[in-house]
Amino acid sequence: MKKKVAFLIPVCNEENNIPVLISSLRNEMYNSGYVYTFNFIDDGSSDKTLAVLKEAAASHTDVFFISLSRNFGHQNALKAGIDQVEADCTIMMDGDLQHPPSYVPRLLAKWEEGNDIVYTIRKDHKEIAMMKRKTSSLFYQVINNLSDIELEEGTADFRLLDRKVINLLRNLNESDIFLRGLVKWIGFTQSGIEYIPGIRTAGTTKYTLKRMIRFALQGITSFSIKPLYIAVYLGFLFSLVALLYLPYVFYSYYFEHTISGWASLIATIAFFAGIQLMILGIIGIYIGKVFIQSKQRPHYIIKESNLPA
């Protein structure tokens, strides 16, 4: 009996890339010996993405789509697919052609060798802007230093997961999903391969600087309470600095030296107030995550789908 491979592809405003991606994946899977399906998750697109998916599904019996009621975010869109697909293995990839279909045979070969998880490590082109490379490198350094997981630099959401891993991920219902961390955290037999990203031929990137910062905070706070310890250490440090300042205060009082300079005083107050606000912000993020989790709202809402019931 042939093994079944499910491609899980979240898309948002990728109407021009979808036909090219389907065609490229078909070429890679032709005569592969696998049964395969293409499962697209439309994450609240505002262009003709859903119409393109419906047309492709009407023309081909192996194309399926899930349309979400609004944009729930990339990670939640992947969770929607994880909860729905049934296959011996699932390959997650983006719909912008930057996860090259030509690497799919290598992912499958690694899986056939006995790996439950085959992840990819992005190797950027030399022409990629220096700032982009630096911020990407900083992202992984921060994640690895402040969380309890170790991600290789360049780890991407382009991966293959065995059925047993998918079944496990279905049962994880934490509010802030960070799949790169979860996949690393759950263990199993894992292997990585390097890939060079493809060139986006249409559309624009959805990962702005703001979203990248939010993504980093989401990853850190999902897998570690180290920032809370850092807040405590900062509190001790500045309390110690304040104690060291006391001898000068007593000296000035005893010798009746005037402590002048309201500007320096205000600057000091503002500095410590900023530290306090930062610490309160860190604590607030964790409290907020507990608050959101307690609501138990769904990760996504499906508006329509052609997946079999």
PLY file of the C-alpha trace (Angstrom):
ply
format ascii 1.0
element vertex 309
property float x
property float y
property float z
element edge 308
property int vertex1
property int vertex2
end_header
0.00 0.00 0.00
1.39 3.40 -0.96
2.24 5.87 1.77
0.28 9.11 1.88
1.98 12.52 1.98
-0.01 15.64 2.89
1.36 19.05 1.95
0.26 21.68 4.47
0.50 25.18 2.99
-0.80 28.33 4.75
-1.39 31.21 2.32
-2.35 34.85 2.63
-2.68 36.94 -0.54
-0.73 34.49 -2.71
-3.12 34.22 -5.69
-0.33 34.33 -8.28
1.98 31.88 -6.53
-0.50 29.05 -5.88
-0.73 27.66 -9.47
3.07 27.76 -9.83
3.56 26.02 -6.49
1.07 23.24 -7.28
2.69 22.64 -10.67
6.20 22.54 -9.15
5.16 20.11 -6.42
3.45 17.85 -8.96
6.67 17.69 -10.96
8.62 16.70 -7.84
6.10 14.05 -6.80
5.61 12.58 -10.28
6.50 8.86 -10.20
7.53 9.21 -6.54
5.50 6.20 -5.46
3.52 8.21 -2.89
-0.13 9.22 -2.74
-0.21 12.94 -2.03
-2.62 15.81 -1.36
-2.21 19.58 -1.33
-3.90 21.16 1.67
-4.03 24.96 1.60
-5.12 27.13 4.53
-6.37 30.53 3.40
-5.52 32.80 6.32
-7.96 35.65 5.67
-6.70 36.68 2.23
-8.06 39.92 0.77
-7.20 39.10 -2.86
-8.42 36.25 -5.10
-6.50 33.54 -3.24
-9.65 31.69 -2.14
-11.13 31.83 -5.65
-7.89 30.40 -7.08
-7.96 27.60 -4.50
-11.59 26.76 -5.29
-10.81 26.64 -8.99
-7.82 24.35 -8.39
-9.90 22.11 -6.10
-12.66 21.87 -8.73
-10.12 20.79 -11.36
-8.07 18.37 -9.25
-9.22 15.83 -6.67
-5.97 16.09 -4.69
-6.31 19.83 -3.90
-8.07 20.78 -0.67
-8.55 24.08 1.08
-9.53 25.46 4.47
-10.73 29.06 4.53
-10.43 30.81 7.91
-12.95 33.47 8.92
-10.17 36.08 9.25
-6.40 36.36 9.51
-5.39 34.32 12.57
-1.65 34.34 11.87
0.77 31.91 10.26
1.20 29.61 13.27
-2.54 29.31 13.93
-3.13 28.62 10.23
-0.67 25.74 10.45
-2.48 24.47 13.55
-5.74 24.47 11.56
-4.10 22.20 9.01
-2.50 19.98 11.66
-5.92 19.39 13.22
-7.48 18.37 9.90
-5.03 16.45 7.73
-4.62 12.66 7.75
-1.46 11.19 6.23
1.58 9.05 6.97
3.67 12.21 6.93
2.97 15.92 6.57
5.20 18.46 4.84
4.73 22.06 5.96
5.84 24.82 3.63
5.00 28.41 2.76
3.04 29.35 -0.33
5.40 32.07 -1.57
7.85 29.67 -3.33
10.66 30.57 -0.92
10.51 27.00 0.37
11.71 25.29 -2.83
9.70 22.20 -3.91
12.96 20.72 -5.23
13.93 19.86 -1.64
10.84 17.71 -1.04
12.50 14.45 -2.27
15.33 15.01 0.22
12.84 15.48 3.07
11.10 12.24 2.12
14.40 10.38 1.81
15.39 11.45 5.34
11.97 10.32 6.59
12.38 6.92 4.95
15.71 6.59 6.78
13.76 6.53 10.05
13.58 10.19 11.08
10.29 11.30 12.63
11.03 14.98 12.04
13.02 16.43 9.16
13.52 20.18 9.56
15.28 22.65 7.32
17.93 25.29 7.95
17.84 28.34 5.71
21.08 29.53 4.13
20.53 33.05 2.83
21.82 34.35 -0.47
24.86 36.62 -0.27
22.84 39.41 -1.86
20.40 39.43 1.07
20.66 42.78 2.87
23.14 42.90 5.74
20.46 44.22 8.11
18.18 41.28 7.27
20.93 38.77 8.00
21.93 40.50 11.24
18.38 40.70 12.58
17.78 37.05 11.68
20.97 36.01 13.48
20.01 38.14 16.50
16.58 36.49 16.58
18.08 33.02 17.09
20.70 34.24 19.55
18.02 35.82 21.73
15.77 32.75 21.50
18.59 30.38 22.43
19.91 32.52 25.29
16.58 33.34 26.90
14.59 30.15 26.33
14.98 26.50 27.28
15.25 25.23 23.71
18.12 25.33 21.23
17.24 26.28 17.67
19.85 26.14 14.93
20.25 29.48 13.20
18.06 29.57 10.13
15.58 26.94 11.31
12.45 27.39 9.19
8.80 26.33 9.12
9.65 24.14 6.13
9.61 20.65 7.64
8.35 17.07 7.43
6.53 15.50 10.39
5.64 11.86 10.83
2.02 10.88 11.65
2.88 10.25 15.34
4.25 13.79 15.68
1.18 15.33 14.04
-1.09 13.37 16.41
0.86 14.73 19.37
0.74 18.33 18.14
-3.04 18.06 17.81
-3.31 17.55 21.55
-1.27 20.66 22.42
-3.63 23.58 22.94
-1.47 26.38 24.33
-2.62 29.82 23.25
0.63 31.22 21.79
1.79 28.60 19.33
5.47 28.63 18.40
5.87 25.55 16.21
9.61 25.86 15.69
10.04 25.55 19.44
7.36 22.89 19.92
8.83 20.67 17.22
12.24 20.90 18.87
10.79 20.43 22.36
8.83 17.23 21.70
11.94 15.27 20.78
11.69 12.10 18.64
14.29 11.31 16.00
15.14 14.54 14.19
17.40 15.41 11.28
18.06 18.71 9.53
18.98 19.65 5.98
20.17 22.96 4.63
18.29 24.76 1.87
18.70 27.94 -0.16
15.42 29.89 -0.25
13.73 30.43 -3.57
12.90 33.82 -5.02
9.45 35.27 -4.41
7.98 35.97 -7.84
4.76 37.67 -6.72
3.25 39.28 -3.65
5.05 40.76 -0.67
6.47 39.31 2.53
4.10 39.09 5.51
6.91 39.18 8.08
7.47 42.83 8.91
9.95 43.96 11.59
7.03 44.38 14.02
5.85 40.83 13.40
9.38 39.46 13.78
9.78 41.15 17.17
6.41 39.81 18.28
7.37 36.36 17.00
10.60 36.45 19.03
8.77 37.49 22.21
6.22 34.75 21.60
8.96 32.14 21.28
10.87 33.29 24.35
7.88 33.52 26.68
6.42 30.24 25.45
9.43 28.19 26.47
11.10 29.93 29.38
10.64 32.03 32.51
14.22 33.30 32.31
13.05 36.89 31.63
11.34 36.86 35.03
14.60 35.85 36.68
16.38 38.61 34.76
13.84 41.08 36.17
14.63 39.87 39.70
18.39 40.16 39.11
17.96 43.69 37.77
15.98 44.58 40.86
18.78 43.32 43.12
21.43 45.07 41.03
19.82 48.50 41.16
18.98 48.11 44.84
22.69 47.49 45.42
23.59 50.58 43.38
21.17 52.62 45.51
22.80 51.33 48.73
26.24 52.33 47.44
24.88 55.85 46.99
23.92 56.17 50.69
27.44 56.99 52.03
27.58 60.02 49.72
24.18 61.19 51.00
25.28 60.92 54.64
28.57 62.67 53.87
26.78 65.56 52.19
24.29 65.87 55.05
26.99 65.85 57.76
29.20 68.46 56.09
26.18 70.50 54.96
27.07 70.19 51.33
24.24 71.19 49.07
23.08 68.39 46.81
22.49 70.43 43.69
21.30 69.57 40.23
17.65 68.76 39.77
18.39 67.62 36.20
20.57 64.73 37.38
17.94 63.82 39.96
15.17 63.77 37.37
17.36 61.73 35.00
18.00 59.18 37.75
14.33 58.92 38.59
13.44 58.54 34.92
16.07 55.83 34.50
14.82 53.74 37.40
11.22 54.34 36.37
12.08 52.94 32.94
13.63 49.85 34.52
10.53 49.36 36.63
8.26 49.69 33.63
10.36 47.16 31.71
10.15 44.67 34.58
6.42 45.23 34.91
6.10 44.72 31.16
7.88 41.36 31.36
5.61 40.27 34.19
2.62 41.61 32.29
3.41 39.48 29.22
3.32 36.32 31.29
0.14 37.34 33.10
-1.41 38.21 29.74
-0.56 34.76 28.38
-2.26 33.15 31.38
-5.28 35.42 30.88
-5.59 34.52 27.19
-5.10 30.81 27.89
-7.83 30.89 30.55
-10.37 32.08 27.96
-9.82 28.86 25.96
-10.78 30.53 22.70
-10.11 28.48 19.55
-6.88 29.07 17.64
-8.87 29.58 14.44
-12.39 29.57 13.01
-13.07 27.70 9.76
-15.41 29.55 7.41
-15.51 26.90 4.70
-13.57 23.88 3.49
-13.75 21.09 0.93
-12.03 18.55 3.16
-14.04 15.34 3.60
-16.01 15.33 6.87
0 1
1 2
2 3
3 4
4 5
5 6
6 7
7 8
8 9
9 10
10 11
11 12
12 13
13 14
14 15
15 16
16 17
17 18
18 19
19 20
20 21
21 22
22 23
23 24
24 25
25 26
26 27
27 28
28 29
29 30
30 31
31 32
32 33
33 34
34 35
35 36
36 37
37 38
38 39
39 40
40 41
41 42
42 43
43 44
44 45
45 46
46 47
47 48
48 49
49 50
50 51
51 52
52 53
53 54
54 55
55 56
56 57
57 58
58 59
59 60
60 61
61 62
62 63
63 64
64 65
65 66
66 67
67 68
68 69
69 70
70 71
71 72
72 73
73 74
74 75
75 76
76 77
77 78
78 79
79 80
80 81
81 82
82 83
83 84
84 85
85 86
86 87
87 88
88 89
89 90
90 91
91 92
92 93
93 94
94 95
95 96
96 97
97 98
98 99
99 100
100 101
101 102
102 103
103 104
104 105
105 106
106 107
107 108
108 109
109 110
110 111
111 112
112 113
113 114
114 115
115 116
116 117
117 118
118 119
119 120
120 121
121 122
122 123
123 124
124 125
125 126
126 127
127 128
128 129
129 130
130 131
131 132
132 133
133 134
134 135
135 136
136 137
137 138
138 139
139 140
140 141
141 142
142 143
143 144
144 145
145 146
146 147
147 148
148 149
149 150
150 151
151 152
152 153
153 154
154 155
155 156
156 157
157 158
158 159
159 160
160 161
161 162
162 163
163 164
164 165
165 166
166 167
167 168
168 169
169 170
170 171
171 172
172 173
173 174
174 175
175 176
176 177
177 178
178 179
179 180
180 181
181 182
182 183
183 184
184 185
185 186
186 187
187 188
188 189
189 190
190 191
191 192
192 193
193 194
194 195
195 196
196 197
197 198
198 199
199 200
200 201
201 202
202 203
203 204
204 205
205 206
206 207
207 208
208 209
209 210
210 211
211 212
212 213
213 214
214 215
215 216
216 217
217 218
218 219
219 220
220 221
221 222
222 223
223 224
224 225
225 226
226 227
227 228
228 229
229 230
230 231
231 232
232 233
233 234
234 235
235 236
236 237
237 238
238 239
239 240
240 241
241 242
242 243
243 244
244 245
245 246
246 247
247 248
248 249
249 250
250 251
251 252
252 253
253 254
254 255
255 256
256 257
257 258
258 259
259 260
260 261
261 262
262 263
263 264
264 265
265 266
266 267
267 268
268 269
269 270
270 271
271 272
272 273
273 274
274 275
275 276
276 277
277 278
278 279
279 280
280 281
281 282
282 283
283 284
284 285
285 286
286 287
287 288
288 289
289 290
290 291
291 292
292 293
293 294
294 295
295 296
296 297
297 298
298 299
299 300
300 301
301 302
302 303
303 304
304 305
305 306
306 307
307 308
